[in-house]
Amino acid sequence: MRIAWDGRGLCGPRTGIGWYTHHLLRAFEHIDEDWSGHILLNETPPDRFTDRFTCHCFPFPRTVRLRFGWENIILPGMLRKISPDIWHSPLSVVPPFGRFPKAVTVHDVAFLHFPEILPRAYRNYWIRHTRRACQQADRILAVSESTRRDLTDFFPGCASRIEVIPEAADPFYNQPPSQMEREEVLSKHRLSSGFLLFVGTLEPRKNLRFLIEACNQLHESWQDCPPLVIAGGKGWLQSDLMSKIGSNPAKIRLLGYLERKELRVLYHEAGMVLIPSLYEGFGLPAVEAMACGAIVVASDASSLPEVVGEGGVLLPIDDPARWAGAIRTLLESPEQIKKLRQSAREQSQKFSWEKTARETFRVFREMV
């Protein structure tokens, strides 16, 4: 089976879709079946894969307005040369030509629930591609039951073609960092253990304004409250958020985008990981944090209840006072913290990239 992959998520600073692509391809390397992979990219990726993969790179700008040219002109030409048995796009792109079966992964449809969370160009891009994917793809891989429900609500005609195949934590997070690694990262960022941690791109969907309000209330009522540490790159529609973060540097620390080596230390050293998202297709930071045995407090929205399960605490996203109270209560309850750490690790083990890859390969084989 000759599989062609949309590998553009591997390029540039890596966030959710990029890590999904990376881990899926890495896990495919261990599938002992007759297959070969062809990765199509617009930049040279940092990853090095085994000889079961061949990379095909055609450099092209990454701007939204110019993606049309790559996806509708360059991509079909590359696929004609490869002549694949199947196509898979983690970016929900269906090639306009080609008789081979086509699979796409849809991570979320937050842009349909909350149109205001994306700039217009990005929102229109994702609406167009998701609608086209749901109309034309032979199989649609949803990363959670929540995403599947959303797709069947917005695009009822695609229900019979959806397969739910969850993501998982990077196996890297299952191994604790060394004492030297811990000391280096904490010293570099001038941190002490026990801080409150947020991980994610600074964009409206992550609901960071709400979290800052909850933490401000907590700081006002509790003198010993640990600082909020924000690890994530700058996103969009968040210019006023930066002033709120910078107004209280003693209580709110912005570290910017971090590689996973540093993130692993932060997950292990955090007193709590806070995920107040309005919407998550899956919620990788939640399962990564649980793999590290971190205390997770997350919103009860979209996919987070099915991902966090009994491994953390779920709260509504419209009550900052309740979040402030829950955070303090947990931090002052050593026995509950001990139980939650064990539950978090057990919950994270329900997900694995090996299982994700096997299920994905099963779908490919059925399609071919």
N, C-alpha and C positions, 0 to 999 in steps of 0.2 A: 504494500500500500504506500503510495507516494503522497505525502501530506504537505500541503503548502500552508504556511502560517503567516499571518499579519504580525510582524515582529516590531512594529514601530513603538510599541510601549516600552521596549527595552532601551530606547534612546532617551537621552536627557535625564534630568533629576528624576529618580524613580519614586513613584507613588503607587496607589492601589493597582491600576491596570498594568503598570510595568512590572510590579512584583508578581501579580497573577501570571503574566506571560512567562516570566523568568522561572517561577517554581513549577509551572505546568510542564515546560520544556525540559527542565532538569529531571523531573519525575518520569517523563516519557523515556529518558535515556535508560531507565531500568526495566522497561517493558520488553520482555524477551519474546517478541513477535516479529513477523516479517514486515517491516516498515522502514521508510526513510523520510527525513524531514527537510523541507526547504523553507528558510526563513527570509521573508521579504522585508526590507528596511529602507528607510530614507537617510540613515546615518550609520556609521560603523558602530556596533554595540560594544560595550565593555566586556561582555560575557564571552567566554570561550567554551564551545560545546564539543562533544565527541564527533567522530567522523560520520556518525549517523545523520548529522545535520550539515546542510550546505547553506551558507548565507549569500543572499543576492542583494547587493546594496546599490540603490540608485539615489544619490544625494539630491535632496529637494528641501526647500524651506518648510518649517513646521507650522507656519501661521495658518489659522483656520481658513482664511479666504483662499489660500493656495493649495489646501488639501484636495480640493476638487480635481486639480490637474493630476496629482499623484494617483488618486483613487480611480479616476475614470479614464486616464490616458496611459500613464506609466504602468500601473498595476496590471491591466489586461494584457499589455505587451509582455510583461515578465511572466505572466501565467501561461501565455501561449508557448513560450520557450520551455517552461518546466513541464507542461502537460500533466498536472497533478490528478490524482484519483479523488482528492477531496480538498476543500478549502476551509480553513478555520480562522476567524477574526475575533480576537479578544476586544476589538474596538467596534464591534457590531457593523462592520462594513461588508456588504454583499457586492462582489464584482458585477459589473453590468453585462459581462459576456462570459461564456464558458459553460459547457454542458455537464461538467463535474458537479457532484453534490456540494452544497455550501452550508456550513455551520457557523453560527455566531454566538458569542457570549454576550449577554446583556447583564450588566452589573447592577444598574438601578435606573429608575425613571424619576429621580428627584426633580428634574427640570419640568416635569409635568405636574407634580404636586405643588411645587413652589417655583413658579416662573421667574420670580424676582431674584433668585439666588445666583443667576448666571447673566453675564453680559449678553445682549441680544444676539450677537453673531454666534457665540458658543451655543446658546439655547436653540437657535434655529438649526444649527448644524446637527445637534444631537436629536432633536425632534425628527428631522428629515431622515437621518440614518436609522433611528430606531423604528420608525414607521416602515421604512423600506425593508429593514431586516425582518420585521414581523410579517410582512407581506410576501417576501420572496425567499427567505432562507428555508432550506429543507429541514433544519433542526435548530432550535434555539436553546442554548444552555443558560439557565438562570442560576445565579449563585446562592439563592435562598428561596424558601417558600414565599417570603414576603415579596420578592421580585416577581416570582411566578404569578402571584395574585394580582399584582399591579399590571402586569402585561396582559392578563386575561381580562382585566377591567377596562383598560384603555384600548386594547386591540383584541377583541373577542375571537376573531377568526384564527388566531395563532395557537389557541389553547392546546390542541392535540399534538402540536409539534414541539412543545416545551419539555425539557428535561431539567430537573433540579439537581445540580452537582455543586455542593458547597466548596468554598475555599478552605484554607487551613493556615496555621501559623508556620512561619519559616522554621525548619528544624534547628536552625542556628540558635533560636531562643530557648530551646529545651536544655541547653548546656549553660550552667551558671558561669559568669565571668570570673576570672581570677582576681585575687585580692589586689594585685598590681593594676589590673585594668580598672577596677573600681576606684582605686586611689587616684589614678591618672585622670579619669573622666571627671570625678568630683572636684579635684584640684583645678583642672582646666576651666570649669564653669563656676568655680567658687561656690560649691553647694555642699550641704550636709545631708545625711540620710534623713528620710521622713517627709520630704516635700510632697506637695500635691502636683500631679503630672497630667498635662494634656498633650496628646500627640495627634498631629493632623495639619493639613494645609489650612492657612488662614483664609477661609471662605465662608460665606453666610450659612451654608448647610451645616457646618460644624457647630453653630450656635454658641460661639465663643463669647459674645456679648452677655448672654444669659449666664454663662459660667463665671465671668468676671463679676457680675452683679451678685451672684451667690457668694463668691469668695470675699467680696467687699463687706457683705453683711456679716460673714463669719469673722473677718478680721476686726470689725467694729465691736463685736460681742465677746471675742476670745483673744486675749492678749498673746497667748502662746500658739496661736494658729500658725502652721508652717506656710511658707510662701507657695504661690502657684507658679509652676515652671511650664512654659509653653515651648514645645519642640515641634517646629513645622515651618515650611517655607511660606513666603508671601504668596497669597492667592489673588483674589479679585474682590472688588466692591467692599473693601475693608479699610479704606484710608483713615476714617475717623477712629477705627479700632486701635490704631497704632498710638494715637494720643492718649487713649485710656490706659493702654499698657505702660506707656512711658511716664505717666503721671504718678506712679507709685512703684518705683524700682525696687524698694525694699520688700514689697509684698508680691510683685509680679515680675517674673524674669522671662525674657524672650530670648531663646537660644538660636532660633533659625532652623534651617533644615539640617538634620543630623544623619549620618550613616548608621547602619544597623549595629555596628560595634558599640557605638556610644549609646544608642537607644536601649540596647540590652542591659547595659549598666543602669540606665535611668529606670527601666522597668523594675529591676531588682532592688534598687535603692529607694524607690518612691514609697511614701507611706500609703499612697492611694493613686489610682489612675482614673481620671474623670472623663467620661464620654457623653456629653450632653447633646449629641447630634439631633437635628430635626429629622434626619433621614439617613440611613445607611443601607446600601445594597447587601452588604455582608458585615463589614466592620472589622477589618483586619487588626487595627490596634487593640480591640477587645480581646481577640483570641491570642494575639502575641503577648499581651500583658498577662493573661491567665496562664499561658505556657511558662511564664517566669514566676508564677505563684503570686502575682500582684493582686491587691484588693481592687476590684473594679466596681465603680459606681457609674451606671449608664442610664440613658433615657430609655423609656419603655416604648419607643417608637420603632416602626418598620421592622427590620430584621433583628435588632438587638436582643429582644426577648428570646428568640430561638438560638442565637449564637451564645449569649451569656448564660442563659438557663439558670441553673442553681449555682453557677460559679461566681456570681456577683450579686450586686444590689441594683434593682431597677426602680427608677423614679420618674414621675411625670415631668414634662419639659415646660411647665407653665407656673412653677412655684419655686422661686429661688430660695425663699426662706426654708422650705422643706429640704432642699439640697444642703443648705448650710447646717441645719440641725442634724441631718443624717451623717454628714461628714464628721462633725464633731463627736457624735455618739459612737461612731465606729472607731475613730482614732483613740477614744478613751475606753475601748472594750477589748482588752488583749485576748480574751478567750474567743470572742467572735471573730477577731482577726485571724487567729490560728485556724479556726474551722474554715473560714472563707478561703484562706490560702490553699488548703488541701482540696477544697471543692473546685477552686479555679483550675488547678492542674488537672483534676479528673475531667472537668468539662472540656478543656482544650484538647485532651487526648481523643475525644470523639471525632476530631477532624484530622485528616492527614492528606498531604499532597500525593502520596502513593495511591490512596483510594481515589482521589480526584482524577488522577491520570488514568487509572484503570477504568473508571466509569466513563471518562471522555473517550478512551480508545474503544470501549464497547459501543458507544454511540456511533463513532466513525465507522466501525466495522459493519454495523447494521445499515448505515447509509450507503456504503459501497456495495 
